[in-house]
Amino acid sequence: MNDSPLHQDLPLPDYDHLPVGTLPTRITGLDEAEVAQLVAYEKAHGNRLPILQVLEQRLRNLQDGAEPSGSKNPPTPEVQGSPGTPQASEVTGPPVNPPSQGDPTNPAQPRT
């Protein structure tokens, strides 16, 4: 029988889609049992060495007396659809500049 936690029972929403670089920040608010739950899930599913190293280091720190800090649910801007995250249609780029030789529709701008 598989004793690993179910995805919907994990303490981090969309755990499987979080970038490795944001994982240390995401797990700072978790307690020892929650980090242990993520370790068990990772070993049973992805078994990704960089992820396990981060999780196991945090678990050791908590076992050595470190306290959970920060929010239990920090914002996840990298996960599409997070509250307060602008969607692709809301993001605008810089204005398009005219070509360097001048804009032929603008008589005040010289053409070379």
MDTraj code that builds the backbone (N, CA, C; nanometers):
import mdtraj as md
import numpy as np

residues = "MET ASN ASP SER PRO LEU HIS GLN ASP LEU PRO LEU PRO ASP TYR ASP HIS LEU PRO VAL GLY THR LEU PRO THR ARG ILE THR GLY LEU ASP GLU ALA GLU VAL ALA GLN LEU VAL ALA TYR GLU LYS ALA HIS GLY ASN ARG LEU PRO ILE LEU GLN VAL LEU GLU GLN ARG LEU ARG ASN LEU GLN ASP GLY ALA GLU PRO SER GLY SER LYS ASN PRO PRO THR PRO GLU VAL GLN GLY SER PRO GLY THR PRO GLN ALA SER GLU VAL THR GLY PRO PRO VAL ASN PRO PRO SER GLN GLY ASP PRO THR ASN PRO ALA GLN PRO ARG THR".split()
xyz = np.array([
    [0.0842, -0.1183, 0.0000],
    [0.0000, 0.0000, 0.0000],
    [0.0888, 0.1247, 0.0000],
    [0.0526, 0.2260, -0.0754],
    [0.1278, 0.3499, -0.0852],
    [0.0848, 0.4436, 0.0271],
    [0.1797, 0.4816, 0.1157],
    [0.1483, 0.5669, 0.2301],
    [0.1775, 0.7137, 0.2043],
    [0.2088, 0.7508, 0.0812],
    [0.2395, 0.8907, 0.0534],
    [0.1117, 0.9741, 0.0552],
    [0.1242, 1.1018, 0.0941],
    [0.0062, 1.1885, 0.0972],
    [-0.0487, 1.2121, -0.0436],
    [-0.1759, 1.2423, -0.0500],
    [-0.2391, 1.2767, -0.1776],
    [-0.2064, 1.4211, -0.2129],
    [-0.2062, 1.4502, -0.3423],
    [-0.1727, 1.5854, -0.3886],
    [-0.2620, 1.6907, -0.3243],
    [-0.3920, 1.6641, -0.3162],
    [-0.4837, 1.7648, -0.2609],
    [-0.4650, 1.7847, -0.1106],
    [-0.3922, 1.6936, -0.0435],
    [-0.3685, 1.7065, 0.0999],
    [-0.2383, 1.7795, 0.1333],
    [-0.1617, 1.8180, 0.0316],
    [-0.0339, 1.8833, 0.0555],
    [-0.0534, 2.0244, 0.1112],
    [0.0400, 2.0712, 0.1950],
    [0.0275, 2.2039, 0.2540],
    [0.0555, 2.3193, 0.1576],
    [0.1128, 2.2921, 0.0401],
    [0.1389, 2.3968, -0.0587],
    [0.0512, 2.3755, -0.1814],
    [-0.0254, 2.4755, -0.2201],
    [-0.1059, 2.4621, -0.3423],
    [-0.0148, 2.4555, -0.4644],
    [-0.0485, 2.3719, -0.5575],
    [0.0286, 2.3543, -0.6810],
    [0.1749, 2.3235, -0.6546],
    [0.2010, 2.2423, -0.5542],
    [0.3381, 2.2052, -0.5176],
    [0.4182, 2.1545, -0.6365],
    [0.3559, 2.0719, -0.7204],
    [0.4269, 2.0109, -0.8333],
    [0.4730, 2.1123, -0.9375],
    [0.4167, 2.2313, -0.9365],
    [0.4487, 2.3301, -1.0394],
    [0.5326, 2.4463, -0.9880],
    [0.5753, 2.4410, -0.8636],
    [0.6573, 2.5496, -0.8095],
    [0.8010, 2.5365, -0.8595],
    [0.8612, 2.6462, -0.9040],
    [1.0014, 2.6414, -0.9453],
    [1.0919, 2.6092, -0.8257],
    [1.1990, 2.5372, -0.8503],
    [1.2923, 2.4969, -0.7449],
    [1.3426, 2.6188, -0.6684],
    [1.3699, 2.7279, -0.7389],
    [1.4253, 2.8470, -0.6744],
    [1.3328, 2.9122, -0.5742],
    [1.2028, 2.8913, -0.5860],
    [1.1098, 2.9533, -0.4908],
    [1.0731, 2.8603, -0.3763],
    [1.1133, 2.7352, -0.3833],
    [1.0751, 2.6379, -0.2812],
    [1.1227, 2.6760, -0.1408],
    [1.2484, 2.7195, -0.1221],
    [1.2896, 2.7558, 0.0144],
    [1.2012, 2.8638, 0.0769],
    [1.1583, 2.9599, -0.0012],
    [1.0706, 3.0651, 0.0497],
    [0.9328, 3.0099, 0.0809],
    [0.8847, 2.9204, -0.0029],
    [0.7499, 2.8649, 0.0141],
    [0.7370, 2.7775, 0.1385],
    [0.8466, 2.7138, 0.1807],
    [0.8354, 2.6197, 0.2923],
    [0.8735, 2.6808, 0.4276],
    [0.9109, 2.8077, 0.4314],
    [0.9523, 2.8679, 0.5588],
    [0.8388, 2.8745, 0.6598],
    [0.7156, 2.8829, 0.6143],
    [0.6026, 2.8917, 0.7066],
    [0.5470, 2.7571, 0.7475],
    [0.6028, 2.6493, 0.6961],
    [0.5513, 2.5159, 0.7266],
    [0.6168, 2.4600, 0.8520],
    [0.5414, 2.3796, 0.9262],
    [0.5990, 2.3152, 1.0436],
    [0.6628, 2.1820, 1.0046],
    [0.7198, 2.1150, 1.1024],
    [0.7942, 1.9917, 1.0775],
    [0.7080, 1.8832, 1.0115],
    [0.5851, 1.8671, 1.0574],
    [0.4967, 1.7640, 1.0019],
    [0.4623, 1.7940, 0.8557],
    [0.4418, 1.9211, 0.8241],
    [0.4074, 1.9581, 0.6865],
    [0.5254, 1.9370, 0.5913],
    [0.6461, 1.9713, 0.6361],
    [0.7642, 1.9495, 0.5524],
    [0.7871, 1.7992, 0.5347],
    [0.7673, 1.7214, 0.6411],
    [0.7813, 1.5760, 0.6315],
    [0.6799, 1.5190, 0.5323],
    [0.5616, 1.5775, 0.5287],
    [0.4589, 1.5360, 0.4330],
    [0.5056, 1.5621, 0.2895],
    [0.5672, 1.6770, 0.2659],
    [0.6200, 1.7080, 0.1329],
    [0.7341, 1.6137, 0.0949],
    [0.8188, 1.5792, 0.1911],
    [0.9290, 1.4859, 0.1640],
    [0.8721, 1.3510, 0.1214],
    [0.7732, 1.3004, 0.1945],
    [0.7127, 1.1711, 0.1610],
    [0.6481, 1.1752, 0.0232],
    [0.5787, 1.2854, -0.0066],
    [0.5133, 1.2993, -0.1376],
    [0.6177, 1.3030, -0.2488],
    [0.7232, 1.3803, -0.2282],
    [0.8271, 1.3936, -0.3308],
    [0.8961, 1.2596, -0.3563],
    [0.9274, 1.1862, -0.2512],
    [0.9927, 1.0563, -0.2676],
    [0.9041, 0.9584, -0.3435],
    [0.7735, 0.9676, -0.3229],
    [0.6815, 0.8746, -0.3878],
    [0.6464, 0.9149, -0.5305],
    [0.6636, 1.0421, -0.5641],
    [0.6184, 1.0882, -0.6956],
    [0.7328, 1.1341, -0.7853],
    [0.7882, 1.2499, -0.7600],
    [0.8922, 1.3038, -0.8482],
    [1.0307, 1.2520, -0.8160],
    [1.0592, 1.2371, -0.6854],
    [1.1891, 1.1936, -0.6368],
    [1.3026, 1.2756, -0.6994],
    [1.2817, 1.4093, -0.7063],
    [1.3809, 1.4993, -0.7657],
    [1.4841, 1.5368, -0.6600],
    [1.6098, 1.5062, -0.6871],
    [1.7171, 1.5276, -0.5908],
    [1.7267, 1.6724, -0.5417],
    [1.7251, 1.7749, -0.6298],
    [1.7362, 1.9129, -0.5781],
    [1.6210, 1.9493, -0.4838],
    [1.5021, 1.9004, -0.5145],
    [1.3856, 1.9289, -0.4299],
    [1.4009, 1.8584, -0.2956],
    [1.4389, 1.7317, -0.2996],
    [1.4570, 1.6564, -0.1756],
    [1.5648, 1.7189, -0.0877],
    [1.6712, 1.7694, -0.1487],
    [1.7773, 1.8327, -0.0699],
    [1.7253, 1.9550, 0.0044],
    [1.6468, 2.0369, -0.0638],
    [1.5898, 2.1573, -0.0007],
    [1.4945, 2.1174, 0.1116],
    [1.4058, 2.0222, 0.0833],
    [1.3074, 1.9807, 0.1833],
    [1.3730, 1.9144, 0.3042],
    [1.4688, 1.8259, 0.2787],
    [1.5333, 1.7557, 0.3895],
    [1.6188, 1.8497, 0.4743],
    [1.6808, 1.9511, 0.4113],
    [1.7567, 2.0498, 0.4882],
    [1.6637, 2.1296, 0.5786],
    [1.5493, 2.1702, 0.5253],
    [1.4530, 2.2450, 0.6064],
    [1.3997, 2.1575, 0.7197],
    [1.3756, 2.0306, 0.6911],
    [1.3276, 1.9391, 0.7936],
    [1.4309, 1.9242, 0.9051],
    [1.5588, 1.9117, 0.8694],
    [1.6656, 1.9040, 0.9702],
    [1.6706, 2.0318, 1.0542],
    [1.6566, 2.1468, 0.9870],
    [1.6580, 2.2747, 1.0599],
    [1.5434, 2.2817, 1.1600],
    [1.4247, 2.2383, 1.1188],
    [1.3096, 2.2394, 1.2091],
    [1.3302, 2.1427, 1.3249],
    [1.3882, 2.0264, 1.2979],
    [1.4151, 1.9281, 1.4038],
    [1.5211, 1.9792, 1.5005],
    [1.6094, 2.0671, 1.4527],
    [1.7129, 2.1261, 1.5372],
    [1.6658, 2.2505, 1.6112],
    [1.5382, 2.2851, 1.5980],
    [1.4832, 2.3957, 1.6751],
    [1.4427, 2.5184, 1.5961],
    [1.4600, 2.5183, 1.4645],
    [1.4166, 2.6340, 1.3846],
    [1.2641, 2.6459, 1.3946],
    [1.2169, 2.7672, 1.3890],
    [1.0734, 2.7930, 1.3975],
    [1.0176, 2.8278, 1.2593],
    [0.8960, 2.7837, 1.2298],
    [0.8325, 2.8273, 1.1046],
    [0.8169, 2.9793, 1.1068],
    [0.8405, 3.0408, 0.9941],
    [0.8275, 3.1863, 0.9864],
    [0.7523, 3.2235, 0.8607],
    [0.7015, 3.3432, 0.8589],
    [0.6310, 3.3892, 0.7400],
    [0.4897, 3.3342, 0.7338],
    [0.4336, 3.3474, 0.6180],
    [0.2946, 3.3086, 0.5951],
    [0.2857, 3.1619, 0.5574],
    [0.1771, 3.0972, 0.5985],
    [0.1517, 2.9586, 0.5584],
    [0.1264, 2.9487, 0.4094],
    [0.0658, 3.0504, 0.3516],
    [0.0335, 3.0508, 0.2093],
    [0.0901, 3.1745, 0.1425],
    [0.2228, 3.1776, 0.1206],
    [0.2792, 3.2949, 0.0534],
    [0.2261, 3.3043, -0.0886],
    [0.2239, 3.4246, -0.1452],
    [0.1741, 3.4386, -0.2826],
    [0.2596, 3.3586, -0.3793],
    [0.1963, 3.3081, -0.4822],
    [0.2682, 3.2289, -0.5826],
    [0.2522, 3.2948, -0.7182],
    [0.3295, 3.4003, -0.7444],
    [0.3129, 3.4712, -0.8710],
    [0.3491, 3.3864, -0.9914],
    [0.4307, 3.2824, -0.9712],
    [0.4687, 3.2008, -1.0855],
    [0.3595, 3.1033, -1.1268],
    [0.2577, 3.0862, -1.0419],
    [0.1472, 2.9966, -1.0748],
    [0.0361, 3.0800, -1.1349],
    [0.0019, 3.0520, -1.2588],
    [-0.0999, 3.1300, -1.3278],
    [-0.2328, 3.1179, -1.2555],
    [-0.3009, 3.2292, -1.2396],
    [-0.4308, 3.2298, -1.1760],
    [-0.4262, 3.2611, -1.0280],
    [-0.3073, 3.2885, -0.9726],
    [-0.2994, 3.3257, -0.8326],
    [-0.3652, 3.4615, -0.8139],
    [-0.4327, 3.4819, -0.7010],
    [-0.4963, 3.6114, -0.6777],
    [-0.3938, 3.7234, -0.6803],
    [-0.4277, 3.8314, -0.7463],
    [-0.3406, 3.9475, -0.7527],
    [-0.2319, 3.9379, -0.8576],
    [-0.2279, 3.8298, -0.9308],
    [-0.1263, 3.8140, -1.0343],
    [-0.1828, 3.8605, -1.1673],
    [-0.1158, 3.9557, -1.2346],
    [-0.1681, 3.9981, -1.3642],
    [-0.1611, 3.8843, -1.4652],
    [-0.2649, 3.8704, -1.5420],
    [-0.2688, 3.7691, -1.6464],
    [-0.2013, 3.8245, -1.7714],
    [-0.1708, 3.7391, -1.8653],
    [-0.0983, 3.7793, -1.9856],
    [-0.1709, 3.8901, -2.0606],
    [-0.3028, 3.8881, -2.0622],
    [-0.3772, 3.9895, -2.1350],
    [-0.3699, 4.1259, -2.0661],
    [-0.3353, 4.1284, -1.9380],
    [-0.3286, 4.2537, -1.8635],
    [-0.1908, 4.3190, -1.8727],
    [-0.0913, 4.2469, -1.9145],
    [0.0456, 4.2970, -1.9178],
    [0.0698, 4.3674, -2.0508],
    [0.1251, 4.4890, -2.0425],
    [0.1553, 4.5625, -2.1652],
    [0.3054, 4.5837, -2.1732],
    [0.3556, 4.5873, -2.2922],
    [0.4974, 4.6092, -2.3144],
    [0.5280, 4.7565, -2.3348],
    [0.6528, 4.7873, -2.3597],
    [0.6903, 4.9267, -2.3818],
    [0.6331, 4.9760, -2.5149],
    [0.6180, 5.1075, -2.5308],
    [0.5668, 5.1590, -2.6570],
    [0.6636, 5.1275, -2.7714],
    [0.6092, 5.1085, -2.8878],
    [0.6921, 5.0789, -3.0040],
    [0.7485, 5.2099, -3.0567],
    [0.8791, 5.2174, -3.0681],
    [0.9442, 5.3375, -3.1185],
    [0.9469, 5.3350, -3.2711],
    [0.9401, 5.4529, -3.3345],
    [0.9494, 5.4568, -3.4805],
    [1.0898, 5.4178, -3.5247],
    [1.1076, 5.3817, -3.6491],
    [1.2411, 5.3443, -3.6971],
    [1.3400, 5.4597, -3.6816],
    [1.4684, 5.4272, -3.6730],
    [1.5709, 5.5278, -3.6482],
    [1.5829, 5.6307, -3.7605],
    [1.5420, 5.5972, -3.8820],
    [1.5528, 5.6925, -3.9926],
    [1.4367, 5.7920, -3.9940],
    [1.3468, 5.7830, -3.8987],
    [1.2360, 5.8774, -3.8925],
    [1.1050, 5.8140, -3.9334],
    [0.9980, 5.8779, -3.8925],
    [0.8639, 5.8291, -3.9225],
    [0.8102, 5.9092, -4.0398],
    [0.7856, 5.8465, -4.1551],
    [0.7407, 5.9208, -4.2722],
    [0.6043, 5.9888, -4.2538],
    [0.5290, 5.9469, -4.1532],
    [0.3983, 6.0112, -4.1300],
    [0.4094, 6.1309, -4.0377],
    [0.5297, 6.1595, -3.9846],
    [0.5477, 6.2711, -3.8950],
    [0.6374, 6.3747, -3.9623],
    [0.5794, 6.4854, -4.0138],
    [0.6582, 6.5836, -4.0861],
    [0.7590, 6.6581, -3.9977],
    [0.7406, 6.6571, -3.8653],
    [0.8339, 6.7274, -3.7776],
    [0.9607, 6.6459, -3.7526],
    [0.9592, 6.5203, -3.7887],
    [1.0745, 6.4358, -3.7650],
    [1.1537, 6.4228, -3.8969],
    [1.2808, 6.4594, -3.8932],
    [1.3596, 6.4543, -4.0175],
    [1.3830, 6.3108, -4.0651],
    [1.3913, 6.2953, -4.1946],
    [1.4248, 6.1661, -4.2563],
    [1.5613, 6.1789, -4.3175],
    [1.6417, 6.0753, -4.3049],
    [1.7760, 6.0814, -4.3613],
    [1.7877, 5.9984, -4.4849],
])
top = md.Topology()
chain = top.add_chain()
for i, resn in enumerate(residues, 1):
    res = top.add_residue(resn, chain, resSeq=i)
    for name in ("N", "CA", "C"):
        top.add_atom(name, md.element.get_by_symbol(name[0]), res)
traj = md.Trajectory(xyz[None], top)
